[in-house]
Amino acid sequence: MYIEMLEQGMARDPEREQMYFRILQSEGARLSRLIENVLELSKLEKMRRAPNLLPGDFDDVLAEVETLLEASLKQEGFAWKVDSRLSRPFRYDPEIMVQVLINLIENSLKFGKGLETRAITVRLRERGTRVMVEVSATGPGIPRQDLKKVFNDFYRADNAVARAAGGTGIGLALVKRFVALSGGKVSAANNDGPGCTITIEFPSR
């Protein structure tokens, strides 16, 4: 649609034309990541993906994710916040975790756009010998009966919000596979207020 509007000169002014180009760039990148998700899921099913666990404080992952999604966050009007309280490094695969966070954040953008309050917060905490990475977002939340099912392959909640948002059901399934591959586990819970929080738990080693 945006390509056709540009071809037909419907942008009317340079500012609107640049906005259309930004949308095209963002959607092109999103489709590329969707294809990458399908390929990664195939590799995981065939056991061809091995993690490269390196010690770090997660700053490299957060910086790359913010760079990749900055345009989308701004376009959808989402506030972005990072709250890290780590006192020691832990081991993770940077490339895998970038994909994990992108999938979680794009999910939040998809379900939370259009709401009055739009915010995504990434928190890092230590709990005993474990490291918790939490992605908390405002939004409609997850139906209670679906909280344990959302990470199943191709699963999508059967409600009006999920039908309107669309999607393939690959993103959260890939998150679960990647986290398990890295020796961690993932869970979902609704917030006391609007939205939900995805928690990834890693061994601190």
URFENLIN-V794535 format. One record per backbone hydrogen bond with DSSP energy under -1.0 kcal/mol. NH is the residue of the N-H (numbers start at 1). CO is the residue of the C=O. E is the energy in kcal/mol with one decimal. If there is no record, write none. Layout:
BEGIN
nh,co,e
NH,CO,E
NH,CO,E
END
This chain:
BEGIN
nh,co,e
5,1,-2.2
6,2,-2.2
7,3,-2.5
8,4,-2.1
9,6,-1.1
10,5,-2.8
13,11,-1.4
17,13,-2.3
18,14,-2.4
19,15,-1.7
20,16,-2.2
21,17,-2.0
22,18,-2.2
23,19,-2.1
24,20,-2.4
25,21,-2.5
26,22,-2.5
27,23,-2.8
28,24,-2.5
29,25,-2.1
30,26,-2.1
31,27,-2.4
32,28,-2.0
33,29,-2.2
34,30,-2.0
35,31,-2.2
36,32,-2.3
37,33,-2.4
38,34,-2.0
39,35,-2.2
40,36,-2.7
41,37,-2.6
42,38,-1.9
43,39,-2.1
44,40,-2.5
45,41,-2.2
46,42,-1.5
47,44,-1.3
48,43,-3.0
54,92,-2.8
56,90,-2.0
62,58,-2.3
63,59,-2.4
64,60,-1.8
65,61,-2.5
66,62,-2.3
67,63,-1.9
68,64,-2.5
69,65,-2.3
70,66,-1.0
73,69,-2.9
74,70,-2.3
75,71,-2.7
76,72,-2.2
78,73,-2.7
79,118,-2.4
81,120,-2.2
83,122,-3.0
85,124,-2.2
90,56,-2.4
92,54,-2.0
97,93,-2.7
98,94,-2.0
99,95,-1.7
100,96,-2.4
101,97,-2.6
102,98,-2.4
103,99,-2.3
104,100,-2.2
105,101,-2.9
106,102,-2.8
107,103,-1.7
108,104,-1.8
109,105,-2.5
110,106,-2.2
111,107,-2.2
112,108,-2.1
113,109,-1.3
115,112,-1.7
120,79,-2.6
121,136,-3.2
122,81,-2.6
123,134,-2.6
124,83,-2.2
125,132,-2.4
127,130,-2.7
130,127,-2.0
131,202,-2.9
132,125,-3.0
133,200,-3.1
134,123,-3.0
135,198,-2.6
136,121,-3.1
137,196,-2.4
138,119,-2.1
146,143,-2.3
147,144,-1.1
149,146,-1.2
150,146,-1.7
152,149,-2.4
154,169,-1.6
155,152,-1.8
159,157,-1.4
163,159,-2.3
164,160,-2.2
165,161,-2.1
166,162,-1.9
174,170,-2.6
175,171,-1.9
176,172,-2.2
177,173,-2.1
178,174,-2.8
179,175,-2.6
180,176,-2.4
181,177,-2.3
182,178,-1.4
183,180,-1.6
184,179,-2.8
185,201,-1.6
187,199,-2.0
189,197,-1.9
191,195,-2.4
195,139,-1.2
196,137,-1.4
197,189,-3.1
198,135,-2.5
199,187,-2.6
200,133,-3.0
201,185,-3.0
202,131,-3.1
204,129,-2.6
205,203,-1.0
END
